[in-house]
Amino acid sequence: MNLSRTATGYSAVWPNGILALVRRLRETHDSLYGEVEFRVRNSPEVFLTEGQMNLSSITVRAQWEKKLEKAWPLGDTGDWEEMLERLCRAVARAYRKGSPVQIATGSPDVKPPEWALDPIIRRNMVNGIIGERDSCKSLIAVTCAALCQIEPAQTENAFHFVPPAKPMLWLYLDWETSFDDFDWRWRCILAGMGHETLPFTYRRCDKKLASEFEGISAAIEETGADGIIVDSVGMAAGGDLNNTESAFGFLEPLRSLKDRSGQPLTILMVGHLSKDPKGNKKTFTGNGYFTNEARNVWEIQATPGSSPGQKRLTFYHNKWNTTFYHKSRSVFMDWDEQQGVTSFSPADNPTEASDKKVHLYVRCKNILARGPLTIDALASELGEDPTRSRLNSLATLLRGYNKLFIQINDSWSLLALQDPDK
């Protein structure tokens, strides 16, 4: 028997052509349960049986043996009792063993994490776009996927996002709207980029992600998608979003998704903002784990532009784990409904000083995460008044957060960036 891992569980193949698929495994009261399907491998239309099975029960295995022998006698090619015994034992051991141990060497040839779309989407990681209602966050998520799918030479864009070296295929998982609405939005985005058509796989989802998991996994396998867009987190998670169980029930199956190479799938989550009364920290609405799981989160704010159909979209980098805080950036979005065109054009980027929702020490932290600066250079990055009194006030602020900042000669740096051996 050859046992291998699948997106939803395990598959087993025997030399006699029998194929078994084991999905949705769960352990309850020291027993392992799963949905088990038997069919003939070289004849997909030959379905034998399927059902919920207690893989730990000898009695249940005996019942399945009788049913399978009646449906498909094996004769001299095999023995159903032995096959079921080996299947249940192998699946249980593989499930309980979990992932294999790996050895990190830290050698010079180890490569840094890749970008799917620099600096908005880290490849093989969970990323997030958050915003208020009507902030165009879903449209931006789709636009990001377009920039990933088009040949790099054709992806010059107003955002100055850097596309991947090779085009990526995306699957849009939609809990919010309909295929017709999505197709129209996609057509408008492509028209704005000067493209007539480009395939984009789409799947409507009606139940929470945990219940849709098998269908989503099959869609990823069928389409060969390198990444997925989850729109939106609230609908996909379901239940009480402030509840840790709801967060884990959404994040655990999400994190288990793999791409064609067996690597963790590249994921872009779209969600609403938390209602933070202080306004200093914007996160996904609901439990903190929704934000904590994402390695890279950007917030979008939209304000009316100078003409009908125009919005100014400003991007704020709110969270990172594998990069550094990037500067805020802005674009103009123009929507022409009659022509069916959504286009983007450059806009002056906001200064750090214009970002009133972030405390000054947080803005300093974001800037110094990119490297040490003198107090004058830091003030310039912040857009602060360069007078000596203002510089002294800034230096006083940094000294007040001595567990975060450190001064070395004429420059200031983040304490966490310093080599502890120096």
C-alpha positions as CSV (number, residue, x, y, z in Angstrom):
1,M,0.0,0.0,0.0
2,N,1.3,3.5,-0.9
3,L,0.0,6.2,1.5
4,S,0.4,9.8,0.6
5,R,-0.8,13.2,2.0
6,T,-3.5,15.1,0.2
7,A,-4.9,18.6,0.8
8,T,-7.7,17.2,2.8
9,G,-6.2,14.1,4.4
10,Y,-4.6,11.0,2.9
11,S,-4.9,8.7,-0.1
12,A,-3.9,5.1,-0.3
13,V,-3.3,3.0,-3.4
14,W,-2.9,-0.8,-3.6
15,P,-1.2,-2.8,-6.4
16,N,-4.6,-4.3,-7.2
17,G,-5.9,-0.8,-8.3
18,I,-8.0,0.0,-5.2
19,L,-7.9,3.6,-4.1
20,A,-8.9,4.9,-0.7
21,L,-9.4,8.6,0.2
22,V,-9.5,9.6,3.9
23,R,-10.7,13.1,4.6
24,R,-11.8,15.3,7.5
25,L,-9.9,13.5,10.2
26,R,-10.7,14.3,13.8
27,E,-9.9,12.7,17.2
28,T,-12.6,12.3,19.8
29,H,-12.4,10.3,23.1
30,D,-9.2,8.4,22.0
31,S,-10.8,7.4,18.7
32,L,-9.9,8.7,15.2
33,Y,-12.7,9.4,12.8
34,G,-12.7,10.3,9.1
35,E,-14.7,10.3,5.9
36,V,-13.5,7.3,3.9
37,E,-14.1,6.7,0.2
38,F,-13.2,3.5,-1.8
39,R,-13.1,3.4,-5.6
40,V,-11.2,1.6,-8.3
41,R,-8.2,3.8,-9.3
42,N,-8.1,3.2,-13.1
43,S,-11.9,3.4,-13.3
44,P,-13.0,6.6,-11.6
45,E,-16.6,5.8,-12.4
46,V,-16.4,2.6,-10.3
47,F,-17.4,3.9,-6.9
48,L,-17.4,1.2,-4.1
49,T,-18.5,3.0,-0.9
50,E,-18.1,6.1,1.2
51,G,-19.0,7.0,4.8
52,Q,-17.9,8.1,8.2
53,M,-15.6,5.6,9.8
54,N,-14.1,5.1,13.2
55,L,-10.6,4.0,12.2
56,S,-9.9,2.9,15.8
57,S,-12.7,0.3,15.9
58,I,-12.2,-3.3,15.0
59,T,-15.9,-3.8,14.9
60,V,-16.4,-1.0,12.4
61,R,-13.6,-2.3,10.2
62,A,-15.3,-5.8,10.1
63,Q,-18.5,-4.2,8.9
64,W,-16.7,-2.3,6.2
65,E,-14.9,-5.5,5.1
66,K,-18.2,-7.3,4.5
67,K,-19.7,-4.4,2.6
68,L,-16.6,-4.0,0.3
69,E,-16.2,-7.7,-0.3
70,K,-19.8,-7.8,-1.5
71,A,-19.4,-4.7,-3.7
72,W,-16.0,-5.7,-5.2
73,P,-14.7,-9.3,-4.5
74,L,-10.9,-9.3,-4.7
75,G,-10.3,-13.0,-5.2
76,D,-6.5,-13.7,-5.3
77,T,-5.6,-10.0,-5.8
78,G,-6.0,-9.0,-2.1
79,D,-7.8,-9.3,1.2
80,W,-10.2,-6.6,2.4
81,E,-9.5,-7.3,6.1
82,E,-5.8,-6.9,5.7
83,M,-6.2,-3.8,3.5
84,L,-8.5,-2.1,6.0
85,E,-6.2,-3.0,8.9
86,R,-3.2,-1.5,7.2
87,L,-5.0,1.6,6.0
88,C,-6.4,2.5,9.5
89,R,-3.1,1.8,11.2
90,A,-1.1,3.8,8.6
91,V,-3.4,6.8,8.6
92,A,-3.6,6.9,12.4
93,R,0.2,6.8,12.8
94,A,0.7,9.5,10.1
95,Y,-2.0,11.7,11.6
96,R,-0.7,11.5,15.1
97,K,2.9,11.9,14.1
98,G,2.3,15.2,12.4
99,S,4.9,17.1,10.4
100,P,8.5,15.7,10.2
101,V,11.4,17.3,12.0
102,Q,13.5,19.6,9.9
103,I,17.1,20.9,10.5
104,A,17.8,24.6,10.1
105,T,21.5,25.1,9.1
106,G,21.7,28.9,8.8
107,S,24.1,28.4,5.9
108,P,25.0,31.4,3.6
109,D,23.0,29.9,0.7
110,V,19.7,30.0,2.6
111,K,17.4,32.4,0.7
112,P,15.2,35.0,2.3
113,P,11.3,34.7,2.1
114,E,10.0,35.6,-1.4
115,W,7.5,38.2,-2.3
116,A,4.5,37.5,-4.4
117,L,3.9,41.2,-4.8
118,D,6.5,43.4,-3.0
119,P,5.7,44.9,-0.5
120,I,2.0,43.9,-0.3
121,I,2.0,40.1,-0.4
122,R,4.6,37.7,1.0
123,R,4.7,34.4,-0.9
124,N,3.8,31.2,1.0
125,M,2.5,33.3,3.9
126,V,-0.8,34.8,5.2
127,N,-1.2,38.4,4.3
128,G,-4.0,40.9,5.0
129,I,-5.7,44.0,3.6
130,I,-8.1,45.8,6.0
131,G,-10.2,48.9,5.7
132,E,-13.5,50.6,6.4
133,R,-16.6,50.1,4.3
134,D,-16.2,51.6,0.8
135,S,-12.4,51.7,1.1
136,C,-12.0,49.6,-2.1
137,K,-10.1,46.9,-0.2
138,S,-11.7,44.0,-2.2
139,L,-11.0,45.8,-5.5
140,I,-7.4,46.4,-4.4
141,A,-7.1,42.7,-3.5
142,V,-8.3,41.7,-7.0
143,T,-5.9,44.3,-8.6
144,C,-3.0,42.8,-6.7
145,A,-3.9,39.4,-8.1
146,A,-4.0,40.9,-11.6
147,L,-0.5,42.3,-11.1
148,C,0.7,38.9,-10.0
149,Q,-0.8,37.1,-13.0
150,I,0.3,39.4,-15.8
151,E,3.7,39.0,-17.3
152,P,6.2,41.0,-15.2
153,A,7.2,43.1,-18.3
154,Q,3.7,44.3,-18.6
155,T,3.0,45.2,-15.0
156,E,4.1,48.8,-14.6
157,N,1.7,50.2,-12.1
158,A,0.8,53.3,-10.2
159,F,1.3,51.5,-6.9
160,H,5.0,50.7,-7.6
161,F,4.4,47.2,-6.4
162,V,7.0,44.8,-7.7
163,P,5.5,41.7,-9.3
164,P,6.9,38.1,-9.0
165,A,9.5,36.9,-11.4
166,K,7.0,34.4,-12.8
167,P,3.2,35.0,-13.1
168,M,1.1,33.4,-10.3
169,L,-2.3,31.9,-10.6
170,W,-5.0,33.0,-8.1
171,L,-8.3,31.7,-6.8
172,Y,-10.9,34.2,-5.5
173,L,-13.0,32.8,-2.7
174,D,-16.0,35.0,-2.4
175,W,-18.4,35.1,0.6
176,E,-19.5,38.7,-0.1
177,T,-21.0,39.0,-3.6
178,S,-21.7,37.0,-6.8
179,F,-19.8,35.8,-9.8
180,D,-21.5,38.3,-12.2
181,D,-20.4,41.2,-9.9
182,F,-16.9,39.8,-9.7
183,D,-16.6,39.2,-13.4
184,W,-17.7,42.8,-14.1
185,R,-15.1,44.2,-11.6
186,W,-12.4,42.0,-13.1
187,R,-13.3,43.3,-16.6
188,C,-13.1,46.9,-15.5
189,I,-9.7,46.4,-13.8
190,L,-8.3,44.7,-16.9
191,A,-9.6,47.4,-19.1
192,G,-7.8,50.0,-17.0
193,M,-4.6,48.0,-17.4
194,G,-5.1,47.8,-21.2
195,H,-5.9,44.1,-21.3
196,E,-8.9,42.6,-23.0
197,T,-9.1,39.4,-21.1
198,L,-7.3,37.3,-18.6
199,P,-8.6,34.1,-16.8
200,F,-9.2,34.4,-13.1
201,T,-10.6,31.4,-11.2
202,Y,-13.5,32.1,-8.9
203,R,-15.4,30.1,-6.3
204,R,-18.6,31.3,-4.5
205,C,-18.6,30.2,-0.8
206,D,-21.8,30.0,1.2
207,K,-20.7,28.3,4.4
208,K,-17.8,29.1,6.7
209,L,-14.4,28.1,5.5
210,A,-14.1,25.1,7.8
211,S,-17.3,23.6,6.2
212,E,-16.1,24.6,2.7
213,F,-12.6,23.3,3.2
214,E,-12.9,20.1,1.1
215,G,-14.4,22.0,-1.8
216,I,-11.8,24.7,-1.5
217,S,-9.0,22.2,-1.4
218,A,-10.3,20.5,-4.5
219,A,-10.6,23.8,-6.3
220,I,-7.0,24.6,-5.5
221,E,-5.9,21.3,-6.7
222,E,-8.0,21.5,-9.9
223,T,-7.0,25.0,-10.8
224,G,-3.3,24.8,-9.7
225,A,-3.7,28.1,-7.9
226,D,-0.6,29.5,-6.3
227,G,-2.6,31.8,-4.0
228,I,-6.1,32.6,-2.8
229,I,-8.0,35.7,-1.8
230,V,-10.4,35.2,1.1
231,D,-13.1,37.9,0.9
232,S,-14.0,38.4,3.6
233,V,-12.5,37.1,6.9
234,G,-15.7,37.8,8.9
235,M,-18.0,35.8,6.6
236,A,-15.4,33.1,6.1
237,A,-14.9,32.6,9.9
238,G,-18.5,32.7,10.9
239,G,-19.8,32.8,14.5
240,D,-18.7,35.2,17.1
241,L,-15.6,36.9,15.7
242,N,-14.4,37.9,19.2
243,N,-14.3,34.2,20.2
244,T,-10.9,32.4,20.1
245,E,-12.6,29.2,19.0
246,S,-14.1,31.0,15.9
247,A,-10.6,32.4,15.1
248,F,-8.9,29.0,15.4
249,G,-11.7,27.2,13.6
250,F,-11.0,29.5,10.6
251,L,-7.2,29.8,10.8
252,E,-6.3,26.1,11.4
253,P,-7.8,24.9,8.1
254,L,-6.6,28.0,6.3
255,R,-3.0,27.4,7.4
256,S,-3.1,23.8,6.2
257,L,-3.7,24.7,2.6
258,K,-0.8,23.9,0.3
259,D,0.2,24.9,-3.3
260,R,1.3,22.6,-6.1
261,S,4.9,22.3,-4.7
262,G,3.6,21.4,-1.3
263,Q,4.6,24.8,0.2
264,P,2.1,26.7,2.4
265,L,-0.3,28.5,0.1
266,T,0.0,32.3,-0.5
267,I,-3.0,33.8,1.2
268,L,-4.4,37.3,1.0
269,M,-7.2,37.9,3.6
270,V,-9.6,40.9,3.2
271,G,-11.3,42.2,6.3
272,H,-12.9,45.1,8.1
273,L,-11.2,47.2,10.7
274,S,-11.5,46.7,14.4
275,K,-13.3,49.4,16.3
276,D,-10.3,50.6,18.3
277,P,-11.5,53.6,20.3
278,K,-8.0,55.0,20.7
279,G,-7.4,54.8,17.0
280,N,-3.7,54.1,17.4
281,K,-3.7,50.5,16.1
282,K,-5.9,49.2,13.3
283,T,-6.4,45.4,13.1
284,F,-8.8,42.9,11.7
285,T,-12.2,43.1,13.5
286,G,-12.7,40.5,16.1
287,N,-10.3,38.2,17.9
288,G,-6.6,39.3,17.9
289,Y,-5.5,36.0,16.3
290,F,-7.0,37.1,13.0
291,T,-4.3,39.8,12.9
292,N,-1.6,37.9,14.7
293,E,-1.7,35.1,12.1
294,A,-1.0,37.4,9.2
295,R,2.7,38.1,8.6
296,N,2.0,41.3,6.6
297,V,-1.0,43.6,7.0
298,W,-1.8,46.8,5.1
299,E,-4.7,49.2,5.8
300,I,-6.4,51.2,3.1
301,Q,-8.1,54.5,3.7
302,A,-10.3,56.1,0.9
303,T,-11.2,59.8,0.5
304,P,-13.1,61.5,-2.3
305,G,-11.0,62.8,-5.2
306,S,-11.3,65.9,-7.2
307,S,-13.7,64.5,-9.8
308,P,-16.8,62.2,-9.8
309,G,-15.8,58.6,-9.6
310,Q,-12.4,59.4,-8.2
311,K,-11.0,58.3,-4.9
312,R,-7.7,58.8,-3.2
313,L,-6.5,55.5,-1.7
314,T,-3.8,55.6,0.9
315,F,-2.0,52.5,2.1
316,Y,-0.6,52.2,5.6
317,H,1.6,49.3,6.7
318,N,0.2,48.2,10.0
319,K,1.9,44.9,10.7
320,W,4.9,42.9,9.6
321,N,6.9,39.8,10.8
322,T,9.3,39.1,8.0
323,T,10.1,42.5,6.5
324,F,10.1,46.1,7.9
325,Y,7.6,48.9,8.0
326,H,7.2,50.4,4.6
327,K,6.3,54.0,4.0
328,S,2.7,55.0,3.4
329,R,1.7,55.5,-0.2
330,S,-1.2,56.8,-2.2
331,V,-2.8,56.4,-5.6
332,F,-5.9,57.9,-7.3
333,M,-8.5,55.4,-8.5
334,D,-10.8,56.5,-11.3
335,W,-14.0,54.6,-12.0
336,D,-15.8,55.1,-15.3
337,E,-19.0,53.1,-15.1
338,Q,-20.2,53.8,-18.7
339,Q,-16.9,52.8,-20.2
340,G,-16.4,49.9,-17.7
341,V,-12.9,51.0,-16.8
342,T,-11.1,51.2,-13.4
343,S,-7.8,52.9,-13.6
344,F,-5.1,54.0,-11.2
345,S,-2.7,56.9,-11.4
346,P,0.1,58.2,-9.1
347,A,-0.7,60.5,-6.2
348,D,1.6,62.3,-3.8
349,N,2.5,60.0,-1.0
350,P,1.5,61.1,2.5
351,T,4.2,62.2,4.9
352,E,4.5,60.4,8.2
353,A,3.4,63.7,9.9
354,S,0.1,63.6,8.0
355,D,-0.7,60.2,9.5
356,K,-2.5,61.5,12.6
357,K,-3.8,58.1,13.7
358,V,-0.3,56.9,14.7
359,H,1.5,58.1,17.8
360,L,4.8,59.8,17.2
361,Y,6.9,57.1,18.9
362,V,5.2,54.4,16.7
363,R,6.1,56.5,13.6
364,C,9.7,56.7,14.8
365,K,9.8,52.9,15.4
366,N,8.5,52.3,11.9
367,I,11.1,54.5,10.3
368,L,14.1,53.3,12.4
369,A,13.1,49.7,11.6
370,R,14.6,50.4,8.2
371,G,18.0,51.4,9.8
372,P,19.7,54.0,12.0
373,L,19.3,57.7,11.4
374,T,20.6,60.9,12.8
375,I,18.0,63.0,14.6
376,D,17.9,65.5,11.7
377,A,17.3,62.7,9.2
378,L,14.7,61.1,11.4
379,A,12.9,64.5,11.7
380,S,13.0,64.9,7.9
381,E,11.5,61.4,7.4
382,L,8.7,62.3,9.9
383,G,8.1,65.7,8.2
384,E,8.7,67.4,11.5
385,D,9.8,71.0,12.0
386,P,13.6,71.0,11.7
387,T,14.1,73.8,14.3
388,R,16.4,72.9,17.2
389,S,13.6,73.0,19.8
390,R,11.7,70.5,17.8
391,L,14.8,68.3,17.4
392,N,15.4,68.4,21.2
393,S,11.8,67.4,21.8
394,L,12.2,64.5,19.5
395,A,15.4,63.4,21.1
396,T,13.7,63.6,24.5
397,L,10.9,61.4,23.2
398,L,13.3,58.7,22.1
399,R,15.1,58.8,25.4
400,G,11.8,58.3,27.2
401,Y,11.3,55.0,25.3
402,N,14.8,53.6,26.3
403,K,13.5,50.1,26.1
404,L,12.8,50.6,22.4
405,F,15.4,53.1,21.1
406,I,19.1,53.5,21.6
407,Q,21.5,56.3,20.6
408,I,25.0,55.4,19.2
409,N,27.2,58.4,18.5
410,D,25.1,60.7,16.4
411,S,22.5,58.2,15.2
412,W,19.4,56.6,16.7
413,S,18.4,53.0,16.2
414,L,15.9,50.4,17.5
415,L,17.4,48.5,20.4
416,A,16.2,45.2,18.9
417,L,18.4,45.8,15.8
418,Q,21.6,46.0,17.9
419,D,24.0,43.0,18.1
420,P,23.9,41.9,21.8
421,D,27.6,40.9,21.5
422,K,28.7,44.5,20.7
